[in-house]
Amino acid sequence: LMTSEYFENEKFENLSITDKCFDECEFVDCQFVNCSIQNCKISHCTFSECRFVKCTIDRLESKDSEVRSIELESCCLTGIDWGALLPAGRFSEPLTKIENCSLKYNTFSEMSLVNFVFTGSNIIGSLFAECKLSESCFNQCDLSRTEFYRCDLRKADFQGVKGYKIDVLNNQLKGAKFSYPEALNLLQCLDIVIE
């Protein structure tokens, strides 16, 4: 158990952390490079303005913790519930960048990711629920088995994207861009036959 620690402007490199608990720790403007974090728990922790590069984070359990303005680059993230990490008061956004990442079984709920760039990432088997994603860019993403539920996707760019499940009756799509033939997936919820 690591408890009541404060880190600012530090670089953590090549760490491998498994089955650890962190309580009341704060990380400000820190950089994590090539780190592996597996099956860990964070409680009452804060990550502000941190950057994660080439990190693997698997099964992170959080309680009363938050992330503010973090950047993810070339990371592999499995089983993260981002809604549980929203900043208190929501004056800042939890994520500012996701670039060339692989996300599996992640949940994004009630988040504002307006004009967000996901380009080149694989977001597999994940869920976006009641998120503001207007004008976001999903160019060249693999969204296999990823669902969007009651999201604002107006003017979002899904060109070159594959695998998404978007219910046209449940999401706002005005002005969103899609590529053929993947755009035919949008018709699945209408229970019609196309020959």
N, C-alpha and C positions, 0 to 999 in steps of 0.2 A: 504493500500500500504506500503510495506517495501522497502526502497530504500537505496542504497550505504552502505550496511552492509558487514563486513568481519568477518568470523568465521574460526578459525583454531583449530584442534584437540579437538573439542567439541562433546559431546554426546547429541543427542536429543531423548527423550524417551516418548512414549505414547502421542504424539501430534496428534491433530485432526484439520486439516486446510482445510477449504472449501471456495471457491470463493474468493481467495486472489490473489493479484498481487505482484510479487517480481521484482524489477528493480535494476540492477547493484549490485547484491549481489554475494559474492564469498564465497564458502565453500571449505576448504582445509583440507584433512585428518579428516573429520568429520564422525560420526557414527549416523545413524538414526535407531532406534529400535522400532518396534511396532507402527509406525506412519501411519496416514491416511491422504492422500493428495488428495482432490477431486476438480475437476473443477477449477484448479488454472492456472495462467499465469506467465511465467518467461520471462523476457526481459533483455538482456545483462548480464546474470548470468553465473557463472562458478562453476562446481562441479568437484574438482580434488581429486583423491585418496580417494573417499568417499565410505562408506559401508552401504548398506541398508539391514536390517534384519527384516523379518516378517512385512514388510510395504505394504500398499495398496496405489497404485497411479493410479488414474482414471481420464482420460481426461485432461492431462497436455498439455497446449498450450505453445509453445516456439517461441521466436523471438530473433535472434542473440545471442543465448545461447549455451553453450557447456558442455559436460561431458567428463572427461578424467580419464581413468583407474578406473572406479567404479565397485564395486562388488555387486551383488544382490543375496541374500540368503533367500529362503522361502518367496518370495514376490509375490504379485498379482498385475500385471500391465495391464491396459486396455487402448487401444487407443493411444499408444505412437509411434511417428514417430522418430525413432532413427537417421535416416538420417539428420534430422533437428538439431540434437544435436552433429554432428561430430565436433571434435576439429579443430580450425583454423590451417591451414598448415598441418594438419594430421600427426604430428610428434609422437603423441601417439594415442592409440586406445581408443574409448569411453568406451568399456566394457572389463573387464578382467575376469569376472566370472558370470555365471548365474547357480545357483544350486537349484534344487527342487523348481522352480518358476512356477507360472501360468501366462502365457501371452496370452491375448486375443486381437485380432485386432491390433497387433503391425506391424509396417512396418520397415524393415531393408533394406536400399538402399545404394548401392555403399560403403559397409563397408568391411573392412578386418577383418575377424574372423577366420583366418587360425589356425588350430590345437586347436580350441575352444571347450570346453566341455559344452554341454547342458544337460548332462545325468540326467534323472529323471524329466525333466520339461515338462509341458504341454504348447504347443505353438499352440493355436487354432485360426483358421480363420485369420492367419497372412500372410505376404508376405516377401519373401527374393528376392530382385531384384538386379541383377548385383553385387552380393556379392562374396568375396573370402572366400570360406568355405572348402578349401582342407584340408584333414586330420582331420576335425572336427568330434566330437563324439556326436551323437544324440541317443545313446543307451537308450532303454526303454522310449523314449519320446512319447507322444501323439501329433501328428502333424495334427489332424483332420482339414480338409479344409485349410491347410497351403500350399501355393504354392511357388515354386522356379522358378524364371524367369532369364535366362541367368546368372546362377551362376557357379562358379568353385567348383564342388563337388568331384573332384578327390581324391580318397582314403578316402572319408568320410565314417563313420560307421553308417549305418541305421539299424543295427540288433536289432530286438525286437521292432521296431518302427511301429506305425500304423497311417493310415489316410493321409499320405502325397500325394501331387500332384506334380510330377516331370515330366516335358516334356523331354523325352530322346533326342529329336531333338534340344532343346534349351539350354541344360545344359551340362557341361563337367562332365562325370561320370566315366572315366577310373579308374579302381581299387577300386571303391566304393563298400561297402559291404551291402547286403540286405538280409532279411530273407524271406523264403517262408511261407505262401502264399501271404504276402503283396507285394512281388516283382512283382506280376502280375499286380499291379496298374501301373507299368512303361509302360505297353503295351497299355494303354488307348488312348494315343495320336496317335497311329498307325492306329486306326480305323479298327482293325481286330476282328474276332470272334474266341473265344476260347471255345471249348466245352469239 
